[in-house]
């Protein structure tokens, strides 16, 4: 009898220990204990554009990057999957490669499903066309967007040919942004070439409500507003499709 | 030392190739992720690359977890 009791006790202790160790493991790995479970496949997918947008040059592995070879197949998959009804794009980027950024923007703009973007923290430089490429663009109140001319690095280059080339490249960005948002070309250029706002550079750093005022973004808001808008757009799209059948 | 150059920092201070080789993108149970090689055929999850928010809620795919995949 005594023996049995002992063995029962020890197994209980083991159980406790196991539970504790898995909890400790979770805390070590994630810094948190439990996350809620989702019942089924989500109809809204979420694309995060974080860190630097990587182009032809591969950045060191410790850099946090968004690679177009990841993002573009994901957008293609989202377009093709009938279970996915909408896409939420979350941006917190410092910018990066112009060509890769424009490629992602064009893909998002041509997506047939409703898209909503939300800028948290920062959506700088080439992050601007990505943010405006979605059907509806949100910006968090504290988030900022830096609008500046295209350059190879922090320095200004003086060679006329290089200038011509960069000017054309810049024109592509300006065209895209003005086409996909309410901002006028004059205003966008004015912000881009503004002096005295940035250290050692020309351009403007626009913060949340300012971006909305200039017509660059649609609304100031967070995740709640963004999901609500996305659901509205999905409903609208559904109704349109029903109308077509009749 | 101050370098005055238009050349990006990443080109001047290139990381050694070993750092690149340590990490790999894999698809594990249908979830694309970035993993880092660990001891005896196991990998540590660095980051998920999926767009499905449900994947991020699965405790098996928590960043930091070790999974058994051939590196």
HADDOCK unambig.tbl for C-alpha pairs under 7 A between the chains (distance, minus, plus):
assign (segid A and resid 29 and name CA) (segid B and resid 63 and name CA) 6.86 0.50 0.50
assign (segid A and resid 29 and name CA) (segid B and resid 64 and name CA) 5.04 0.50 0.50
assign (segid A and resid 29 and name CA) (segid B and resid 65 and name CA) 6.81 0.50 0.50
assign (segid A and resid 30 and name CA) (segid B and resid 63 and name CA) 6.90 0.50 0.50
assign (segid A and resid 35 and name CA) (segid B and resid 57 and name CA) 6.18 0.50 0.50
assign (segid A and resid 36 and name CA) (segid B and resid 57 and name CA) 6.70 0.50 0.50
assign (segid A and resid 37 and name CA) (segid B and resid 57 and name CA) 6.06 0.50 0.50
assign (segid A and resid 38 and name CA) (segid B and resid 54 and name CA) 6.13 0.50 0.50
assign (segid A and resid 41 and name CA) (segid B and resid 54 and name CA) 6.92 0.50 0.50
assign (segid A and resid 42 and name CA) (segid B and resid 52 and name CA) 6.81 0.50 0.50
assign (segid A and resid 42 and name CA) (segid B and resid 53 and name CA) 6.96 0.50 0.50
assign (segid A and resid 42 and name CA) (segid B and resid 54 and name CA) 6.59 0.50 0.50
assign (segid A and resid 45 and name CA) (segid B and resid 51 and name CA) 5.42 0.50 0.50
assign (segid A and resid 45 and name CA) (segid B and resid 52 and name CA) 5.12 0.50 0.50
assign (segid A and resid 45 and name CA) (segid B and resid 53 and name CA) 6.30 0.50 0.50
assign (segid A and resid 46 and name CA) (segid B and resid 51 and name CA) 4.98 0.50 0.50
assign (segid A and resid 46 and name CA) (segid B and resid 52 and name CA) 6.35 0.50 0.50
assign (segid A and resid 46 and name CA) (segid B and resid 53 and name CA) 6.35 0.50 0.50
assign (segid A and resid 47 and name CA) (segid B and resid 51 and name CA) 5.32 0.50 0.50
assign (segid A and resid 59 and name CA) (segid B and resid 10 and name CA) 6.78 0.50 0.50
assign (segid A and resid 60 and name CA) (segid B and resid 15 and name CA) 6.25 0.50 0.50
assign (segid A and resid 61 and name CA) (segid B and resid 19 and name CA) 6.61 0.50 0.50
assign (segid A and resid 61 and name CA) (segid B and resid 20 and name CA) 6.02 0.50 0.50
assign (segid A and resid 153 and name CA) (segid B and resid 6 and name CA) 5.65 0.50 0.50
assign (segid A and resid 153 and name CA) (segid B and resid 8 and name CA) 6.94 0.50 0.50
assign (segid A and resid 155 and name CA) (segid B and resid 6 and name CA) 6.38 0.50 0.50
